[in-house]
Amino acid sequence: MSTKRKARPLFDPPLVKQAVIDSFAKLAPQNQLRNPVMFTVYVGSILTTALFVQALAGHGEAPAGFIAAISLWLWFTVLFANFAEAMAEGRGKAQAASLRQARHDTQARLLDRPSSEGKIEMVSSTTLRKGHFVLIEALDFIPCDGEIVEGVASVDESAITGESAPVIREAGGDRSAVTGGTRLLSDWLVVRVAADPGETFLDRMIALVEGAKRRKTPNEIALNILLAALTLIFLVVCAALLPMSAFAVEQAGKGEAVTITVLAALFVCLAPTTIGGLLSSIGIAGMDRLIQAGVIATSGRAVEAAGDVDVLLLDKTGTITLGNRQADAFLPAPGVDEKELADTAQLASLADETPEGRSIVVLAKERFDIRGRDMSALEASFVPFTAQTRISGVNLPQRVIRKGAPDAIRKFLAEQGTQLPAEVEQDIRTVAESGGTPLLVAQNNRVLGVVWLKDIVKGGIKERFAELRAMGIKTVMVTGDNPLTAAAIAAEAGVDDFLAEATPENKLSLIRKTQAEGRLVAMTGDGTNDAPALAQADVGVAMNSGTQAAKEAGNMVDLDSNPTKLLEVVAIGKQLLMTRGALTTFSISNDVAKYFAIVPAAFVGIYPQLGLLNIMGLATPQSAILSAVIFNALVIVFLIPLSLRGVRYRPLGAARVLRDNLLIYGLGGLAVPFAGIKLIDMLLVAAKLS
């Protein structure tokens, strides 16, 4: 079961309080240097503060009150950007704090050999090293990450996954990994330690979810370079305006040269400060949303790649199908009535608690109204299924009933001196070729027929695949079934393609071939045999319940071990890219509107004709400049919720997304500043502050 982690409120008071404190701590120069755009605003804030002090001494280039107001709002711009980043980081650190509670420095039973019969030495879990073997008993906290080498037990993984239902872990197969900090509920396990202290899965998770430790992605680095280039251009332009305005005043013999304070305000309004202040928080918040969905990304690159995925490789069992086969039909052998087959199959399944067994009981009841019976009166003794015999059934007076896989029943009948009829062999082939699983029912020395078990395709999955297809994403089902079975299920599920009889080499070859075509590939896996493909895929989501090799090969780990999570990962990746694109569009658009406020105000004293550009009708040059600077700071605050929550994701084509983005955030970015700056100007005039 997938568990959606409860998200903290967007402005959780403890987080807000800490973010305010961190906003001031981030004023240190070494922190500001990491963001070139905001660093220039930071320098401008220091410069205008120095000019304010100079004005107080009686040598100001402008009234001290005006310089102070500009300086104050430039500092607010820097602090608001710091606050956005601190809020995003704080949410990640809160997640890390909850994970730290799962750490337990416990006593561990160190074994001298990989066997429960080995000699035990009690040691601290902090002394365990990779390659050691430990014995873990019921109610113990698991002291390490490791692979089970002996035993089977129920494990409570709620401290890590948030899922309260216990899970079964056992030696061998793809459910053999255990995580330090979880708890054994029953039985015992012998585990081989897979990581040294400080290198455990929990340690890596804590480091990854702390936003401050997040490395910038290539896309984010490229956008930072673009923003830095634009900032540098505007910086050169604004610096050149100082001597140009002085020359213009000298030539005209009237007016006043533009002051450094006004140029600092002009630069801050022209530079892409809105997206520059929010860019880091967008990336951190994107990873936080992934964590809330129960997925840990080992790199920001993986989250971005998820947003650009072209091809999804999905395992059939548990992803496309329910994973539990259901009885769909009774196919009686020659001379056997269908009701007799149904009655006998139900008798053999009354003690079978598997989903397949329960479905046989239900199907017999629905088809022939065969209901429960008094088994004690029948003197029945049930034979449980074992991995060795692959048969289960019931013993009654004069009746020995067995059900199982065709080869197991063949062996059972051979012991009685009989063989399967040709008609039954044909039914077996028909079921297999149609994508089902044949289950034979035998009584005494003859077979009664075939129970058709069918993989049930998940409800709504076909519609999900249709949505992905509309977005240009190709879906490929990967299964170990034969091609006929795979084709039948693929057609019913609505996937675009399938890979049957999949081996590790087949999966790896398919991914490489697809990537060679210039596409990005995502896949899920949980076994050691999935590790090569997970490592090769652009987005490899390993199941937390899987092997250590799978978790180390992928670049994401699904804590809930739900293969369908891949669809959600893609949605979150696209939401991250859409949020960044939307806010970049808004930032550039609202800069255009600010030109009409601040450029006329800055140069109207030299060139009165520029007054025609004052289309907002701002009261005075000073109020226009101050209004633009105030709006430039406040817009960051109003956009913080959007950067943290993300733009709403809808499965639409790229053309539709681009159009909506330009209409909402492009035109919105043009319109909002006109209204906002005018409103601030009116308030300043009403308050007689300008």
C-alpha positions in Angstrom: 0.0 0.0 0.0 1.2 3.5 -0.8 1.2 6.0 2.0 1.0 9.7 1.3 3.0 11.4 4.0 1.1 14.1 5.8 2.6 17.4 4.7 3.3 20.1 7.1 1.2 23.3 6.8 2.8 25.6 4.2 3.5 28.2 6.9 3.9 26.0 10.0 4.6 28.5 12.9 7.8 26.7 14.1 9.1 26.6 10.5 8.3 30.3 9.9 10.0 31.3 13.1 13.2 29.4 12.3 13.1 30.6 8.7 13.0 34.3 9.9 16.1 33.6 12.0 17.8 31.8 9.1 17.0 34.8 6.8 19.3 37.0 8.8 21.9 34.3 9.2 22.0 34.0 5.4 23.1 37.6 5.1 26.7 36.4 5.5 28.6 37.3 2.3 29.6 33.6 1.7 25.9 32.7 1.6 25.0 35.5 -0.7 27.8 34.7 -3.2 26.0 31.4 -4.1 23.2 33.4 -5.8 24.8 35.9 -8.2 21.5 37.8 -8.8 20.7 38.4 -5.2 24.4 39.1 -4.4 24.1 42.2 -6.6 21.0 43.3 -4.7 23.0 42.6 -1.5 25.8 44.9 -2.7 23.2 47.5 -3.7 21.7 47.4 -0.2 25.1 48.0 1.4 25.9 50.8 -1.0 22.6 52.7 -0.4 23.0 52.2 3.3 26.4 53.9 3.1 24.8 56.7 1.0 22.1 57.1 3.7 24.8 57.5 6.4 26.5 60.1 4.1 23.2 61.9 3.7 22.8 62.1 7.5 26.2 63.7 7.6 24.9 66.5 5.4 26.6 65.4 2.2 23.8 63.3 0.6 23.1 63.0 -3.1 19.3 62.9 -2.3 17.1 63.5 0.8 18.1 61.1 3.6 14.5 59.9 4.0 14.3 58.8 0.3 17.7 57.0 0.4 16.7 55.3 3.7 13.4 54.1 2.1 15.2 52.7 -0.9 17.9 51.1 1.2 15.3 49.5 3.6 13.4 47.9 0.8 16.5 46.6 -0.9 17.4 44.9 2.4 13.8 43.5 2.5 14.3 42.1 -1.0 17.4 40.2 0.1 15.7 39.0 3.3 12.5 37.9 1.5 14.7 35.8 -0.9 16.5 34.4 2.1 13.2 33.6 3.7 11.9 31.7 0.7 15.1 29.5 0.6 15.0 29.1 4.4 11.4 28.0 4.3 12.1 25.3 1.7 15.2 24.1 3.6 13.3 24.1 6.9 10.7 21.7 5.5 13.5 19.3 4.4 15.2 19.6 7.8 11.9 18.9 9.6 11.7 15.7 7.5 15.3 14.8 8.5 14.5 15.4 12.2 11.7 12.9 12.1 14.0 10.4 10.4 16.6 10.8 13.0 14.1 9.6 15.6 14.4 6.2 13.8 18.0 5.9 14.8 18.6 3.5 17.7 22.0 2.8 19.3 21.1 -0.7 20.4 22.8 -3.8 21.5 23.4 -6.3 18.6 23.9 -10.1 18.7 27.1 -10.4 16.6 27.6 -13.9 15.2 31.0 -15.5 14.4 29.5 -17.2 11.3 26.4 -16.7 9.0 24.2 -19.1 10.9 21.8 -18.9 13.8 23.8 -21.6 15.4 26.9 -19.4 15.6 28.4 -18.1 18.8 26.8 -14.8 19.9 28.6 -11.8 21.3 26.6 -8.8 22.5 28.1 -5.5 21.0 26.9 -1.9 20.4 25.3 -1.4 17.0 27.8 1.4 16.3 30.7 -1.2 16.2 29.1 -3.2 13.4 31.0 -3.2 10.1 30.2 -4.2 6.6 30.4 -8.0 6.3 29.5 -8.8 9.9 26.6 -11.2 10.7 24.0 -10.5 13.4 21.1 -12.4 14.9 17.9 -10.3 15.3 15.0 -11.7 17.4 11.4 -10.7 17.8 10.8 -7.1 19.1 14.4 -6.1 18.5 15.2 -3.0 16.6 17.2 -3.9 13.5 20.7 -2.5 14.2 21.9 -2.1 10.6 21.2 -2.1 6.9 21.7 -5.6 5.6 20.7 -8.6 3.6 18.9 -11.5 5.2 20.9 -14.8 4.9 18.6 -17.0 7.0 15.1 -16.8 8.4 11.7 -15.2 7.6 10.0 -12.6 9.8 7.5 -9.8 10.0 9.0 -6.3 10.1 7.5 -3.0 11.2 8.9 -0.4 8.8 6.6 2.5 9.8 9.5 4.6 11.2 11.0 4.7 7.7 8.0 4.4 5.3 5.1 5.8 7.4 3.1 2.6 6.5 1.7 1.0 9.7 1.1 -2.5 8.2 4.0 -4.9 8.8 5.8 -6.5 5.9 7.4 -10.0 5.4 11.1 -10.1 4.9 12.9 -13.4 4.1 16.2 -14.8 2.9 16.6 -15.1 -0.9 14.6 -13.4 -3.6 13.8 -9.7 -3.9 12.5 -9.2 -0.4 15.7 -9.8 1.5 16.8 -6.3 2.5 16.2 -4.8 5.9 16.8 -1.2 7.0 18.4 -0.1 10.3 15.9 1.6 12.6 13.0 -0.7 11.7 11.7 -3.3 14.2 11.3 -7.1 14.0 7.8 -8.1 15.1 8.1 -11.9 14.9 10.4 -14.8 14.5 14.2 -14.2 13.9 16.6 -13.3 11.2 20.3 -13.7 10.5 21.5 -10.6 8.6 24.7 -9.7 6.8 25.6 -6.0 7.6 25.7 -4.1 4.3 27.0 -0.6 5.4 29.4 0.9 7.9 28.2 3.5 10.4 27.5 6.8 8.8 26.9 5.2 5.4 23.6 3.5 6.1 20.4 4.1 4.1 19.0 6.2 6.9 22.1 8.4 7.1 21.9 8.9 3.3 18.2 9.7 3.6 18.8 12.3 6.3 21.5 14.0 4.3 19.4 14.0 1.1 16.2 15.5 2.6 18.1 18.4 4.2 17.5 21.0 1.6 20.7 22.9 2.4 22.8 19.9 1.2 21.0 19.7 -2.2 23.2 20.1 -5.2 22.0 22.2 -8.0 20.9 20.4 -11.1 22.2 21.1 -14.7 19.0 22.8 -15.6 19.1 25.0 -12.6 22.8 25.8 -13.1 22.0 26.8 -16.8 19.2 29.0 -15.6 21.5 30.6 -13.0 24.0 31.3 -15.7 21.3 33.0 -17.8 20.1 35.1 -14.9 23.7 36.0 -14.0 24.3 37.1 -17.6 21.2 39.2 -17.7 22.2 40.7 -14.3 25.6 41.6 -15.6 24.2 43.3 -18.7 21.8 45.4 -16.6 24.6 46.2 -14.2 26.8 47.5 -17.1 23.9 49.5 -18.5 23.0 51.1 -15.1 26.7 51.9 -14.4 27.0 53.6 -17.9 23.9 55.7 -17.2 25.7 57.7 -14.5 28.3 59.4 -16.7 25.8 59.6 -19.6 23.2 61.5 -17.4 25.9 63.9 -16.2 27.0 64.6 -19.7 23.3 65.1 -20.8 22.8 67.7 -17.9 26.0 69.5 -18.9 25.0 69.7 -22.6 21.4 70.8 -21.8 22.4 73.1 -19.1 19.4 72.1 -17.0 18.1 69.2 -14.9 20.0 66.9 -12.4 22.1 63.9 -13.1 20.7 60.5 -12.0 21.9 59.7 -8.5 23.5 56.4 -7.4 20.5 55.6 -5.2 18.1 55.9 -8.2 20.5 53.8 -10.3 20.6 51.1 -7.6 16.8 51.1 -7.5 16.6 51.0 -11.3 19.1 48.1 -11.5 17.2 46.0 -8.8 13.9 46.5 -10.7 15.5 45.7 -14.1 17.4 42.6 -13.0 15.5 39.2 -12.8 15.4 39.4 -9.0 12.0 37.7 -8.6 13.1 34.3 -10.1 16.6 34.9 -8.7 15.1 35.1 -5.2 12.9 32.0 -5.6 15.0 29.7 -7.8 16.7 27.8 -5.0 13.4 27.4 -3.0 11.7 25.9 -6.1 14.3 23.1 -6.4 14.3 22.3 -2.7 10.5 22.3 -2.5 10.3 19.9 -5.5 12.4 17.4 -3.7 10.3 17.9 -0.6 7.1 17.1 -2.5 8.8 13.9 -3.7 9.6 13.0 -0.1 6.0 13.6 0.9 5.1 11.1 -1.7 7.4 8.6 -0.1 10.3 8.7 -2.6 13.8 9.7 -1.8 15.8 11.0 -4.7 19.6 10.6 -4.5 20.0 13.7 -6.8 18.1 16.7 -8.0 19.1 15.6 -11.5 16.8 12.6 -11.1 13.8 14.8 -10.2 14.3 16.9 -13.2 14.9 14.0 -15.5 11.6 12.6 -14.3 9.9 15.7 -15.7 11.4 15.1 -19.1 10.8 11.3 -19.3 9.8 10.0 -22.7 9.5 6.3 -22.0 8.2 4.4 -18.9 9.2 0.8 -18.3 6.7 -0.7 -15.8 6.7 -4.2 -14.3 3.5 -6.1 -14.9 2.8 -7.7 -11.6 1.7 -5.2 -8.9 2.0 -2.2 -11.3 -0.3 -3.0 -14.2 -2.1 -5.9 -12.6 -3.2 -6.3 -9.0 -0.6 -8.9 -8.4 -3.2 -11.4 -7.1 -4.6 -13.8 -9.7 -8.4 -14.3 -9.5 -10.4 -17.4 -10.5 -12.3 -16.5 -13.7 -13.7 -19.8 -15.1 -14.0 -23.6 -14.5 -13.0 -25.8 -17.5 -14.1 -29.4 -16.7 -12.3 -32.5 -18.1 -14.2 -34.8 -20.4 -17.0 -36.6 -18.5 -17.0 -34.1 -15.6 -19.8 -31.7 -14.9 -18.7 -28.0 -14.4 -20.6 -27.9 -11.1 -18.7 -31.0 -9.8 -15.4 -29.3 -10.7 -16.5 -26.1 -9.0 -17.6 -28.0 -5.8 -14.4 -30.0 -5.6 -12.2 -26.9 -6.3 -14.0 -25.0 -3.5 -13.5 -27.9 -1.1 -9.8 -27.9 -1.8 -9.7 -24.1 -1.2 -11.7 -23.6 2.0 -8.5 -23.5 4.1 -6.5 -21.7 1.4 -6.1 -18.1 2.7 -4.3 -16.9 -0.5 -6.1 -14.4 -2.8 -6.3 -17.2 -5.4 -7.8 -19.6 -3.0 -10.4 -17.2 -1.7 -11.4 -16.3 -5.3 -12.1 -19.9 -6.1 -14.5 -20.2 -3.2 -16.2 -17.0 -4.3 -16.5 -18.0 -7.9 -18.0 -21.4 -7.0 -20.6 -19.6 -4.8 -21.4 -17.1 -7.5 -21.8 -19.6 -10.3 -23.5 -22.5 -8.6 -24.6 -21.1 -5.2 -22.2 -23.5 -3.5 -21.9 -22.2 0.0 -20.0 -23.1 3.2 -20.4 -26.6 4.7 -19.7 -28.3 8.0 -16.2 -29.5 7.5 -16.0 -31.3 10.8 -18.9 -33.5 9.8 -17.0 -34.4 6.6 -14.0 -35.4 8.7 -11.8 -33.3 6.5 -8.1 -32.8 7.0 -6.5 -30.0 4.9 -3.1 -30.3 3.2 -1.3 -26.9 3.1 0.6 -25.6 0.2 4.4 -25.9 0.4 7.1 -24.6 -1.9 8.4 -28.2 -2.3 5.2 -29.9 -3.5 3.4 -26.8 -5.0 0.2 -28.6 -4.1 -2.6 -28.1 -1.6 -5.9 -29.8 -1.0 -8.0 -31.8 1.4 -8.3 -35.4 2.5 -11.9 -36.8 3.0 -13.1 -40.4 3.6 -12.7 -42.1 0.2 -11.6 -38.8 -1.5 -8.2 -37.3 -1.9 -8.5 -33.9 -3.5 -5.5 -31.9 -4.7 -5.1 -28.6 -6.7 -1.9 -27.1 -8.0 0.3 -26.2 -11.0 0.0 -28.5 -14.1 3.5 -30.0 -13.6 2.8 -30.7 -9.9 -0.6 -32.4 -10.6 1.0 -34.4 -13.5 3.5 -35.7 -10.9 0.7 -36.4 -8.4 -1.3 -38.4 -11.0 1.8 -40.2 -12.3 2.1 -41.6 -8.7 -1.4 -42.9 -9.2 -0.6 -44.4 -12.5 -2.6 -42.0 -14.7 -1.9 -39.2 -17.1 -3.6 -35.9 -18.2 -6.2 -36.3 -21.0 -5.3 -34.5 -24.2 -8.4 -32.2 -23.8 -7.1 -31.0 -20.5 -3.6 -30.4 -22.0 -5.3 -28.3 -24.6 -7.2 -26.3 -22.0 -3.9 -25.7 -20.2 -2.4 -24.2 -23.4 -5.5 -22.1 -24.1 -5.4 -20.5 -20.7 -1.7 -19.8 -20.9 -1.9 -18.3 -24.4 -4.8 -16.1 -23.3 -2.7 -14.5 -20.5 -4.1 -16.6 -17.7 -2.6 -19.2 -15.3 -4.0 -22.8 -15.3 -4.6 -24.5 -12.0 -5.5 -28.2 -12.1 -7.9 -30.0 -9.7 -7.6 -33.7 -9.2 -9.5 -36.2 -7.2 -8.1 -39.6 -6.3 -6.5 -40.9 -9.6 -8.1 -38.6 -12.1 -8.1 -34.9 -13.1 -11.4 -33.1 -12.9 -10.4 -30.0 -14.9 -8.7 -26.6 -15.0 -9.4 -23.5 -12.9 -8.6 -20.4 -15.0 -6.7 -17.9 -12.9 -6.5 -14.5 -14.5 -4.2 -11.5 -13.8 -6.6 -8.6 -13.1 -5.6 -5.3 -14.6 -6.0 -2.5 -12.2 -9.0 -0.3 -12.5 -8.3 3.1 -14.0 -4.8 2.1 -15.2 -5.8 2.2 -18.9 -7.0 5.8 -18.4 -3.7 6.7 -16.8 -1.8 5.2 -19.7 -4.0 7.2 -22.1 -3.1 10.4 -20.2 0.6 9.6 -20.5 0.2 8.9 -24.2 -1.4 12.3 -24.6 1.7 13.8 -23.0 3.9 12.1 -25.5 5.2 9.4 -23.0 5.4 5.8 -24.3 4.6 3.0 -21.8 6.3 -0.4 -22.0 5.2 -3.3 -19.9 8.1 -5.6 -18.8 7.2 -9.1 -17.8 8.7 -12.6 -17.5 5.5 -14.0 -19.1 5.6 -15.7 -22.6 4.8 -13.4 -25.5 1.2 -14.6 -26.0 0.4 -13.9 -22.3 2.2 -10.6 -22.4 0.4 -9.5 -25.5 -3.0 -10.3 -24.0 -2.4 -8.3 -20.8 -0.8 -5.4 -22.7 -3.8 -5.1 -24.9 -6.2 -5.1 -22.0 -4.1 -2.6 -20.0 -3.6 -0.3 -23.0 0.2 0.0 -22.9 2.0 1.0 -26.0 4.4 -1.9 -26.1 5.7 -4.8 -24.0 8.9 -6.8 -23.4 8.1 -10.5 -22.8 10.3 -13.1 -21.2 12.4 -10.2 -19.9 15.9 -11.0 -18.6 18.4 -8.5 -17.1 20.2 -8.4 -20.5 16.9 -7.7 -22.4 16.0 -4.8 -20.1 19.4 -3.2 -20.3 19.4 -3.6 -24.1 16.0 -2.0 -24.4 16.9 1.0 -22.2 20.2 1.6 -24.1 18.4 1.3 -27.5 15.8 3.8 -26.4 18.3 6.2 -25.0 20.3 6.1 -28.2 17.2 7.5 -29.9 17.6 10.6 -27.7 14.8 9.6 -25.2 14.8 9.6 -21.4 13.8 6.4 -19.8 12.3 5.7 -16.3 11.8 2.2 -14.8 11.1 0.5 -11.5 12.8 -2.6 -10.0 13.5 -4.4 -6.7 15.7 -7.3 -7.5 19.5 -7.7 -8.0 18.7 -8.7 -11.6 17.1 -5.2 -12.0 20.3 -3.4 -10.9 21.9 -3.0 -14.3 18.8 -1.6 -15.8 18.1 0.7 -12.8 21.7 2.1 -13.1 21.3 2.6 -16.9 17.9 4.3 -16.7 17.7 8.1 -16.5 15.2 7.6 -13.6 15.7 4.4 -11.7 13.2 3.9 -8.9 14.2 1.0 -6.6 11.8 -0.5 -4.1 12.8 -0.1 -0.4 11.8 -3.7 0.1 14.2 -4.8 -2.6 17.8 -5.9 -2.5 20.7 -3.6 -1.5 22.1 -3.9 -5.0 18.8 -2.5 -6.5 18.7 0.4 -4.0 22.3 1.3 -4.7 21.9 1.1 -8.5 18.8 3.4 -8.8 18.7 7.2 -8.2 15.5 7.1 -6.3 14.1 4.8 -3.6 10.4 4.3 -3.1 9.9 3.9 0.7 6.4 2.4 0.2 7.7 -0.2 -2.4 4.7 0.6 -4.7 5.7 0.2 -8.3 2.9 2.5 -9.5 4.7 5.4 -7.7 6.6 5.8 -11.0 3.6 7.6 -12.4 3.6 10.0 -9.5 7.3 10.6 -9.7 6.9 11.7 -13.3 4.1 14.1 -12.3 6.2 15.7 -9.6 9.2 16.0 -11.9 7.0 17.8 -14.5 5.5 20.0 -11.7 9.0 21.1 -10.7 9.9 22.1 -14.3 6.5 23.8 -14.8 6.9 25.8 -11.6 10.4 27.0 -12.6 9.2 27.9 -16.1 6.1 29.6 -14.9 7.9 31.8 -12.3 10.7 32.6 -14.8 8.1 33.8 -17.3 6.3 35.8 -14.6 9.6 37.4 -13.4 10.7 38.5 -16.9 7.2 39.8 -17.8 6.8 41.9 -14.6 10.2 43.4 -15.2 8.8 44.9 -18.5 6.0 46.6 -16.5 8.5 48.0 -14.0 10.3 49.8 -16.8 7.3 52.1 -17.3 7.4 53.1 -13.7 11.0 53.7 -13.0 12.7 54.7 -16.3 10.5 57.8 -16.8 10.9 58.7 -13.1 14.7 58.4 -13.3 15.2 60.5 -16.4 12.2 62.8 -16.7 14.3 65.7 -15.1 16.7 65.5 -18.1 14.3 64.4 -20.8 10.8 65.8 -20.0 9.4 63.9 -23.0 9.8 60.7 -21.1 6.8 61.8 -19.0 4.6 60.3 -21.8 5.7 56.8 -20.6 4.2 57.4 -17.2 1.1 55.6 -18.3 0.3 54.6 -14.7 0.0 58.3 -13.7 2.4 57.9 -10.8 2.4 61.0 -8.5 6.1 62.0 -8.4 9.4 60.6 -9.6 10.3 59.7 -6.0 7.0 57.9 -5.4 7.3 56.0 -8.7 10.8 54.8 -7.9 10.0 53.8 -4.3 6.7 52.1 -5.4 8.6 50.0 -8.0 11.2 49.0 -5.4 8.5 48.1 -2.8 6.6 46.0 -5.4 9.8 44.3 -6.4 10.3 43.1 -2.8 6.7 42.2 -2.0 6.1 40.2 -5.1 8.7 37.7 -3.8 6.7 37.2 -0.6 3.4 36.7 -2.5 5.1 34.1 -4.8 6.7 32.0 -1.9 3.6 29.8 -1.5 3.6 29.0 -5.3 7.3 28.2 -5.2 6.8 25.8 -2.2 3.5 24.2 -3.3 4.3 24.2 -7.1 2.2 25.0 -10.1 -0.7 22.6 -10.4 0.2 19.7 -12.7 -2.2 18.6 -15.4 -1.4 15.9 -17.9 -1.4 18.1 -21.0 0.7 18.3 -24.2 3.7 20.5 -24.3 2.0 23.0 -26.7 -1.0 23.4 -24.4 1.3 23.8 -21.3 3.3 26.5 -23.1 0.2 28.4 -24.2 -1.3 28.3 -20.7 2.0 29.3 -19.2 2.3 32.4 -21.5 -1.3 33.4 -20.9 -1.4 33.0 -17.1 2.2 33.9 -16.1 3.2 35.9 -19.1 0.2 38.2 -19.4 -0.2 38.0 -15.6 3.4 39.1 -15.1 2.6 42.2 -17.3 -0.7 43.1 -15.6 0.0 42.6 -11.9 2.9 45.1 -11.6 0.9 47.9 -13.2 -1.9 47.4 -10.7 0.5 46.7 -7.8 2.8 49.7 -8.4 -0.1 52.1 -8.9 -1.7 50.9 -5.6 1.5 51.3 -3.7 2.0 54.8 -5.2 -1.5 55.8 -4.0 -0.9 54.5 -0.5 2.4 56.4 -0.3 0.7 59.6 -1.4 -2.2 59.1 1.0 0.3 58.5 3.8 2.2 61.5 2.8 5.4 59.4 2.5 6.3 60.8 -0.9 
